[in-house]
Amino acid sequence: MYNDKFLRLPCSAKLVYKINETGLPDRTIREAIRKLKEEGLIQTRICLDDTRSRVYIITECFKIE
């Protein structure tokens, strides 16, 4: 189903790819990111390879129940 390039990606990249496949509106994704940042669960960093992009870092491990 997926090619070797996809399988070599880190889990975070795979997750973003899967989210994109869901067809969720950009606004919904931005709102989810905003809420995660407000709760201190993720941080935003500027991507050094492409300063127009952002990198999101999980700051706290949590269990989804």
CNS distance restraints for C-alpha pairs under 8 A (distance, minus, plus):
assign (resid   2 and name CA) (resid   6 and name CA) 6.14 0.50 0.50
assign (resid   2 and name CA) (resid   7 and name CA) 6.89 0.50 0.50
assign (resid   3 and name CA) (resid   7 and name CA) 6.55 0.50 0.50
assign (resid   4 and name CA) (resid   8 and name CA) 6.23 0.50 0.50
assign (resid   5 and name CA) (resid   9 and name CA) 6.73 0.50 0.50
assign (resid   6 and name CA) (resid  14 and name CA) 7.30 0.50 0.50
assign (resid   9 and name CA) (resid  13 and name CA) 6.06 0.50 0.50
assign (resid   9 and name CA) (resid  14 and name CA) 6.39 0.50 0.50
assign (resid  10 and name CA) (resid  14 and name CA) 6.46 0.50 0.50
assign (resid  11 and name CA) (resid  15 and name CA) 6.14 0.50 0.50
assign (resid  12 and name CA) (resid  16 and name CA) 6.36 0.50 0.50
assign (resid  13 and name CA) (resid  17 and name CA) 6.17 0.50 0.50
assign (resid  14 and name CA) (resid  18 and name CA) 6.13 0.50 0.50
assign (resid  15 and name CA) (resid  19 and name CA) 6.13 0.50 0.50
assign (resid  16 and name CA) (resid  20 and name CA) 6.18 0.50 0.50
assign (resid  17 and name CA) (resid  21 and name CA) 6.33 0.50 0.50
assign (resid  18 and name CA) (resid  22 and name CA) 6.56 0.50 0.50
assign (resid  19 and name CA) (resid  23 and name CA) 7.47 0.50 0.50
assign (resid  19 and name CA) (resid  24 and name CA) 7.33 0.50 0.50
assign (resid  20 and name CA) (resid  24 and name CA) 6.96 0.50 0.50
assign (resid  24 and name CA) (resid  28 and name CA) 6.51 0.50 0.50
assign (resid  24 and name CA) (resid  29 and name CA) 6.94 0.50 0.50
assign (resid  25 and name CA) (resid  29 and name CA) 6.64 0.50 0.50
assign (resid  26 and name CA) (resid  30 and name CA) 6.11 0.50 0.50
assign (resid  27 and name CA) (resid  31 and name CA) 6.11 0.50 0.50
assign (resid  28 and name CA) (resid  32 and name CA) 6.26 0.50 0.50
assign (resid  29 and name CA) (resid  33 and name CA) 6.23 0.50 0.50
assign (resid  30 and name CA) (resid  34 and name CA) 6.11 0.50 0.50
assign (resid  31 and name CA) (resid  35 and name CA) 6.25 0.50 0.50
assign (resid  32 and name CA) (resid  36 and name CA) 6.25 0.50 0.50
assign (resid  33 and name CA) (resid  37 and name CA) 6.16 0.50 0.50
assign (resid  34 and name CA) (resid  38 and name CA) 6.18 0.50 0.50
assign (resid  35 and name CA) (resid  39 and name CA) 6.31 0.50 0.50
assign (resid  36 and name CA) (resid  40 and name CA) 6.33 0.50 0.50
assign (resid  36 and name CA) (resid  41 and name CA) 5.31 0.50 0.50
assign (resid  36 and name CA) (resid  42 and name CA) 5.86 0.50 0.50
assign (resid  37 and name CA) (resid  41 and name CA) 5.87 0.50 0.50
assign (resid  37 and name CA) (resid  42 and name CA) 5.15 0.50 0.50
assign (resid  37 and name CA) (resid  43 and name CA) 6.13 0.50 0.50
assign (resid  37 and name CA) (resid  44 and name CA) 7.94 0.50 0.50
assign (resid  40 and name CA) (resid  59 and name CA) 7.04 0.50 0.50
assign (resid  40 and name CA) (resid  60 and name CA) 7.65 0.50 0.50
assign (resid  41 and name CA) (resid  58 and name CA) 5.96 0.50 0.50
assign (resid  41 and name CA) (resid  59 and name CA) 5.26 0.50 0.50
assign (resid  41 and name CA) (resid  60 and name CA) 5.33 0.50 0.50
assign (resid  41 and name CA) (resid  61 and name CA) 7.87 0.50 0.50
assign (resid  42 and name CA) (resid  56 and name CA) 6.31 0.50 0.50
assign (resid  42 and name CA) (resid  57 and name CA) 5.28 0.50 0.50
assign (resid  42 and name CA) (resid  58 and name CA) 4.41 0.50 0.50
assign (resid  42 and name CA) (resid  59 and name CA) 5.06 0.50 0.50
assign (resid  42 and name CA) (resid  60 and name CA) 7.28 0.50 0.50
assign (resid  43 and name CA) (resid  56 and name CA) 5.61 0.50 0.50
assign (resid  43 and name CA) (resid  57 and name CA) 5.13 0.50 0.50
assign (resid  43 and name CA) (resid  58 and name CA) 6.57 0.50 0.50
assign (resid  43 and name CA) (resid  59 and name CA) 6.54 0.50 0.50
assign (resid  44 and name CA) (resid  54 and name CA) 6.44 0.50 0.50
assign (resid  44 and name CA) (resid  55 and name CA) 5.75 0.50 0.50
assign (resid  44 and name CA) (resid  56 and name CA) 4.74 0.50 0.50
assign (resid  44 and name CA) (resid  57 and name CA) 6.41 0.50 0.50
assign (resid  45 and name CA) (resid  54 and name CA) 5.64 0.50 0.50
assign (resid  45 and name CA) (resid  55 and name CA) 5.04 0.50 0.50
assign (resid  45 and name CA) (resid  56 and name CA) 6.30 0.50 0.50
assign (resid  45 and name CA) (resid  57 and name CA) 7.61 0.50 0.50
assign (resid  46 and name CA) (resid  51 and name CA) 5.87 0.50 0.50
assign (resid  46 and name CA) (resid  52 and name CA) 7.65 0.50 0.50
assign (resid  46 and name CA) (resid  53 and name CA) 6.32 0.50 0.50
assign (resid  46 and name CA) (resid  54 and name CA) 4.66 0.50 0.50
assign (resid  46 and name CA) (resid  55 and name CA) 5.98 0.50 0.50
assign (resid  47 and name CA) (resid  51 and name CA) 5.29 0.50 0.50
assign (resid  47 and name CA) (resid  52 and name CA) 7.43 0.50 0.50
assign (resid  47 and name CA) (resid  53 and name CA) 5.49 0.50 0.50
assign (resid  47 and name CA) (resid  54 and name CA) 5.17 0.50 0.50
assign (resid  47 and name CA) (resid  55 and name CA) 5.69 0.50 0.50
